[in-house]
C-alpha cells in the first residue's frame, strides 16, 4: 500500500513593512458613517498624496450605497458603483421618486407615465395612447384630461373610471403635502400605492434587493427630516424639500469615462481585487453578519470568511465601521 506524503504547512508571509493597526470606527447611523468615510478619504488624499482610485468602500448589500454616495457627492469626490447601478438610478427608486414628483407637481408627465399603471391597476397601453391624443388635441395636460371626466368620458369610456381613481389617490397625497413631513407622507405613498406590497411579494434575490432599496430610501427620508428638525426646527421638512435635495445630488453624477474614482462595491464583487485604502461599512448585527446567518453555524462561518476577504483587500489601511444605536 502506497503511503501518501502529507502536504507541508504553508507559511504566509509578506515582504512589506509592518503596517498600521486596523482602524475601527463606531457611528450612530449610516449617514454619520457615510460622512466619516467621505471626510476620511478627503483628508487622506491631501495627507498622503493619494488619488480617488486608491480607495474602495465595501458593503454587504447594494442598498447600503445610498449614504456613501450622498456623502461622497457632497464632498465632490468622484466614485463609481461596480456590479450595480447608482442608488438613485435603480428602477424601484425611480418608481417611488416618480410618485413623489407627481404628488408635488401634477404636470410632471414623465412621472405620470412611469407610475400610472405601476403597480398594475388596469390602465393599459391603449388608454394611455388615447390620453396623450386627447391632451394634444385640446392643448391641455394629460392630468387635466384625467380630472375632467364629464368632458372626456365619452372618448375614454370605462377606462375613465380607472384614471379618475388614480387621480383621486394622487390628490389625496397632495392634500397632505404641507401637513405631513417628508417621511410620514413618503411612507404613506409607498404603502398606499401598493409599491411596497408588490416588491415584498417577490422573494427572489433580486426582489429582496429591490425591497431593501425602497426601505433604504425611506430611511433616507427619515434622516432627512431629523436633520432638518435639528438645524431648523421651525421649518417643516416637506416632500418637496426632499425632492430638491435629491435633484442636487443626482445632478452631480460623474461620467464613467474618468478612471480616477473611488470604487464602491459589495464584498462579493471585491474578491481578487486590492486597494491601498479600504473602508468596510455597515458591520452591525443582522446586516454583516447577515440576519440569515445568525441561526446557522455554517452560514456564520461563511460571514466570517467574507469579512476576511474584505479585510485583506487593503494594501495599506483598513477601516471597518461598527454602526451602533444612539445611547
N, C-alpha and C positions, 0 to 999 in steps of 0.2 A: 504494500500500500504506500503510495507516494505521499510524503509529508509536504504540506503547503506552508511555505515560509510566511509568517505573519508580516503584515505591512508595517513599515517603520513609522514611528510617530513623526508628524510634520511639525517643523519648527517655524512658527510665524515670526517674521522679522521685518524690519524696515531700516533703510539707510538714512531716513530723515532724522533731523534733530528732535529732541524731546519737545513736544508741543505744549500748547496751553491746556489747562484743565477745562472740562466741559462746563459751559456756562448754562445754568438753569434759571429760568425767569418765571415767576408766578404773576399772573394778571387776573383781574376781576371779570373780564369779559372778552369776547372775541374782538371787539372794537379796540380795546386797550392793547390787546395782543398785536393787532394789525398796525396800530400806531407805533408801538415799540419796535416792531420789525422794520418798518419804514425808516424810523429815526436811526436805528442801528445801522442799516445799510447806508443811509446818507452820511453818517459820521465816519463809518469805516472807509468809505470811498475817499474822503479827504485825509483821514489819519494815515491810511496805509497805501494811498495812491491806487486804490482798486477800481475796477470797472464794473458796471452793472452785470456783465456776463460772468463775473466771478461769483455771483450769488445765486442760491437756489432756495426756494421756500417749498417745503414738502408738507403735505397734509394727507389725512386718512381718506377723506371723501371730497369729491369735487365741490360740494355745497359750501365747503369751508373757504373757498377762494374769495367770496364777496368782501369780507372785512379787509383781507390783504390787498385786494385790487383797489378798493377805495382809498386806503391809506397810502399806497404807492402813487396813485394818481394825484392825490393832494400834495405829495412831495415832488411831483413831476419826475418820478423815477420810471423809466421805460421797463415794461415787462411783457412776457409772452406766456400764455397758457399752453401747456403741452398735454396732448391726449384729451382735449376737450375745448369747449368754447368759453370765451369770457362770460362771466356770470350774467351780465345784462343782455347777452346775445343768445341765451338759451331760450328755446321755444316757450316753455312754460312760464318763464319770467316775462317774456314779451307779451304773452297772452294776458297775464294778470295786470301788467302795466297798461295794456290797451284798455282794459276795463276802467282802470283809474283815470286814464286820459279822457275816455268817453264821458265819464261822470263829471270831470272838470270842464270839459268842452264838448257839447253835443255835436258840434260841427266837424269834429275830427273824423273824417270819413275813412281814413286809413285804419283807425282804431275800430270803427264801426264794422268795417268789412271783416276784420280779423276775428271779432268775438260774437257777431250777431247770431252765428249758429254753432258756437262752441262754448260749453258742451252742446251737443246736438239738441235742438229744440224745434225741429220740423220746419225750418226756413231754408228751402232748397235753392239750388242754383238758378232755376227759372224765376223764382220770386225776386232774387237779388238782381237779376238782369232787368226785370220789369221796374224795380225800384230805381235803378240807375237811369233807365229811359224816361220814366215819369219826372224824375228830378231835372234831367237835362231839358226836356220839353217845356217844363214850366219855370225853368230858370230859378229853381229853389234847391235847397239841400235835401239829401236823402232823409235826414232826420225830420224835416218839415213834411215830407210825404208821409212818413210813418205816423206822425202825430196829427194827421188830418184825415181820419177815417171817413168822415162824411163826404169828403171830396173825392178820395181815391179808392174807396172800397169797390166801386163798380169795376175798375180796372184790375184790382188785385184779388178780388174775390175772397175766398175763405182764408187765404194767406194773410189778409189784413188783420185778422184776429191774433195770429202769432206775432206779427210785427207790433201790434198795439200792446200785447202783454210784455214784450221785451222793452218797449219804450217806457212803460209804466214802472218796470223794475229799475231801470236806469234813473228815471226821475225821482224815484223814492230814495235812491242813494244820494242824488244831488241835493235833496231837501235837507240832508244831514251833513253836507259838506262843511258847514261852518259851525255846527253844533257838536260834532264829534271830532276827536283828534285823529290824526292820520292812522294810528294803529287800530283804533276801535273801528273806524269806517273801513279800512283796508281788510281787516279780518272779516268783517260782515260781508263785504263784497266777495271775498274768496269763498266763503261758505254758502251764501245765498244764491250765487250764480251756479253752484254745483261744480265749480272747478276743482276744489279740494277733494270732493267726493269722487270725481272722475279719476283723479290721479291716485288716490288712496286705494281704489279698487284694482289697480294694476300692480300685481305682486311680482312682476318680473324685475330683474336687477335695474333695468332702465327706468321702469315705473317707480321703483323705490327711490332712485336717484332724483327723478323729477319732483316727487313729493317732498323730498328733503330740501330741494332747491326752493320750493314755494315756502316751506317753513322758515328757511333762512332769510328769505325776502321779508317775511312777516317779523322775524327777529330784528332785521334791519330797520323796519318801520318803528318797532317798539323803542329801539335805541335812539332813533332819530327824535322821537317825541321826548324821551327822557333828557337828551342833551339840550333840546330846545327849552324845556321847562327849567333846566338848571341855569342856562345862560340868560333866558328872557322869560321869566315866569308870567309876565303879564300878556305875552303874545302867544296864543294857542298855535300849536304846530299842526297845520291842516294838511290834507292830502295834496292840495295844490302846491304847498311849500315843498313837500317831499318830491313831487314831480320835477320841480325846478332844480332841486339838489341833484337828482338823478340825471337830468339833462346836462348839467355842468360836468358831471362825471363821465358820461358816455361821449360827450363832445371831445373829451381829452384822449380818446383812443389813439394809439400809436400804430404806425404802419409796421407790418411784419417784415418789411424789407430791411429794417435796421436790426443787425445781428447783435448789437451791444445792448442786451436787455437782461433783466432778472428773470430766471426761469421759475415758473410756478407749475407744480405737477403733483399728482398723487405719489405716494411712496412706491406703489407697484410700478409706476411709469419710470421711476428713477433707477431701477435695477441696472447695474452695469455702468452708470454714469458717475462722475466725480466733479466736485466744485470746491474751490478754496474755502468758501463760507456757506454753511448750510443752516437754515432755520427750520426746525421741526415744530409745527404748531398743533394746537388742539390736543395735547396729551392729558386727557381727563377721562375719568371712568365713564364707560358706555359710549365713548367716541373712539378713543385709542388708549386702551384696548376696546374693541367694538363690543356693543351690548350683546351681540350674538355669541360672543366667545366666553362670556362670564361663567356659564354653567357647564363648560366643556374644557377639560384639561388639555385635550389635543388642540382645540381652537385657541386657547390661551397661549399655548406654546408657540403656535403659529404667529400670534400677535407679537410675541417676544422676538421671534426671528425677524419679523417685519421691522421692528424697531432697530434691530441690529443692522439691517440693510440701510435704514435711514441714517443711522449714526455713522456708518462707515462710508457714506457719500462725501463726507467732509475731508478735505485735504489739510486744512489749517485749523479752522474753528467750527464747532458745532454748538447750536443754540436750541436745546429742547425747551418748549414752553408748557408750563403747567397752568391751566386755567382753573381758578377756584371761584366759588361764590363769594360775593362781598360779605364781610362779617356783620 
